[in-house]
Amino acid sequence: MVDKELQGLLEQASETGARRALAGLGLDDASAAKDMGELRELLSAWRDAKRSARKAAIGWVVRMVLALLLIGIAFKLGLPGLVSQ
């Protein structure tokens, strides 16, 4: 009997605490689920944008390194001398 009463008190206390926590975050109204969905979409879009920017930056660095490598090979083979003549 005491266990059931204690369990009931614990459940009530945890529900009250959860409601207070949600209210503190501003998620205690009817549009909270919609707001959370929008936040998840926004976070997903931000992660996609970061991933795309990272891929683009890496691509540009690779292209620059390859261009510098080709210029170095051209100088090593004496190709600039052919162009200036």
C-alpha positions as CSV (number, residue, x, y, z in Angstrom):
1,M,0.0,0.0,0.0
2,V,2.8,2.4,0.9
3,D,4.6,1.5,-2.3
4,K,1.7,2.5,-4.5
5,E,1.3,5.8,-2.7
6,L,5.0,6.5,-3.0
7,Q,4.9,5.5,-6.7
8,G,1.9,7.8,-7.2
9,L,3.7,10.7,-5.5
10,L,6.8,10.1,-7.6
11,E,4.8,10.0,-10.8
12,Q,3.0,13.2,-9.9
13,A,6.3,14.9,-8.9
14,S,8.0,13.8,-12.2
15,E,5.1,15.1,-14.3
16,T,5.1,18.4,-12.5
17,G,8.8,18.7,-12.9
18,A,8.5,17.9,-16.6
19,R,5.8,20.5,-17.1
20,R,7.9,23.1,-15.4
21,A,10.9,22.3,-17.5
22,L,8.9,22.5,-20.7
23,A,7.3,25.8,-19.5
24,G,10.8,27.1,-18.8
25,L,11.7,26.4,-22.4
26,G,8.5,27.9,-23.7
27,L,7.3,24.5,-25.0
28,D,4.2,24.2,-22.9
29,D,1.6,25.4,-25.5
30,A,-0.3,23.7,-28.3
31,S,2.2,24.7,-31.0
32,A,5.2,23.2,-29.2
33,A,5.2,20.1,-31.4
34,K,5.2,22.2,-34.6
35,D,8.0,24.4,-33.1
36,M,10.1,21.4,-32.4
37,G,9.6,20.0,-35.9
38,E,10.6,23.4,-37.4
39,L,13.7,23.5,-35.2
40,R,14.7,20.0,-36.3
41,E,14.3,21.0,-40.0
42,L,16.4,24.1,-39.4
43,L,19.1,22.1,-37.7
44,S,19.1,19.6,-40.5
45,A,19.4,22.4,-43.1
46,W,22.2,23.9,-41.2
47,R,24.1,20.6,-41.1
48,D,23.5,20.1,-44.8
49,A,24.9,23.6,-45.5
50,K,28.0,23.0,-43.4
51,R,28.6,19.7,-45.2
52,S,28.2,21.4,-48.6
53,A,30.5,24.3,-47.7
54,R,33.1,21.8,-46.4
55,K,33.0,19.8,-49.6
56,A,33.3,22.9,-51.7
57,A,36.3,24.2,-49.7
58,I,38.1,20.9,-49.9
59,G,37.4,20.8,-53.7
60,W,38.9,24.2,-54.1
61,V,42.0,23.3,-52.1
62,V,42.5,20.1,-54.2
63,R,42.2,22.1,-57.4
64,M,44.7,24.7,-56.2
65,V,47.2,22.0,-55.2
66,L,46.9,20.3,-58.5
67,A,47.3,23.6,-60.4
68,L,50.4,24.4,-58.4
69,L,51.7,20.9,-59.1
70,L,51.2,21.3,-62.8
71,I,52.9,24.7,-62.8
72,G,55.9,23.1,-60.9
73,I,56.1,20.4,-63.5
74,A,56.0,22.9,-66.3
75,F,58.9,24.8,-64.8
76,K,60.8,21.6,-64.2
77,L,60.4,20.6,-67.8
78,G,61.5,24.1,-69.0
79,L,58.2,24.9,-70.6
80,P,58.2,28.6,-69.5
81,G,61.4,29.0,-71.7
82,L,59.5,27.8,-74.7
83,V,56.7,30.3,-74.1
84,S,59.0,33.4,-73.7
85,Q,60.9,32.7,-76.9
